[in-house]
């Protein structure tokens, strides 16, 4: 799953669940999970070539409000 959000500065962040591009098999889905939690590692890359960030998000992160996702990115 890929998701884009734009912050107040006009930077568009593209967020992708870790390992999602490798394969859709269960092994890679499990690799993206945070051990012992109902959460996934998600990598968010900003437009303009700045530094990507890795954030821990709830398993239903695709449905998070844009503001909540941007807060998680800012905290990283």
N, C-alpha and C positions, 0 to 999 in steps of 0.2 A: 504494500500500500504506500502510495506517495501522496503527500499533502503539502500545499503551499499556503503560507500566511505572510502578510505584509505588516511590518511594524510602523510606528508613528514617524520614523525617519525615512520611510519609503523603501527600506530594504526588504526584498522578498526572500523568505526562507523556504527552502525545499526540504521537507523532512521525509525520511525513508526509514522504515524499520530495519535494523541491522540484519544483514545476511539475506534480505528479501530478494535481492537481485541474483543471488547465487543459485537458489533452487526453491521450489515451492514444497519440497518434501518435509516431512515431520522433523527430521534431524536438524535442518537449518532453522525451522521455526523454534525449536527448543533452544538452539544456540543463542537466539535473540532474547530469550527470557532472562530476567534477573533471577538468579538462584534464590529459592525460598520465598519468592514474592509473586504476586499477580501483576507483574509489570514487565515491560519490554525496554530494551535499549533502542533508542531512535537517534539517527544521525541527521542533524539539520545543517544545511549548507546555505550561506547567504549569497545573494546576487553580488556581483562586484569582486568576487574572488577573495573575500576575507576568510578568516578562520572558521572551519566547521566546528560544531559542538556536538557532544554526545550527551543525551539526556535520558533519564529514567522516567518513563511515563506509564500510566495505568494501561492495562490490557485493552481498554476501549479508547485508546488515544485518538483514533480516527474520528471519534465523535466529540472530542473536547471542544470547548468554546475557543475561538481564536485567541482571545485575551489570555486564557489559561495556558495555552501552548506558548504564546509569546513570553509570558512570565517565566515559564520553565526554561526557555531558551536564554532569557536575560540572566537567570540565576546561574546558568552553567558558565 
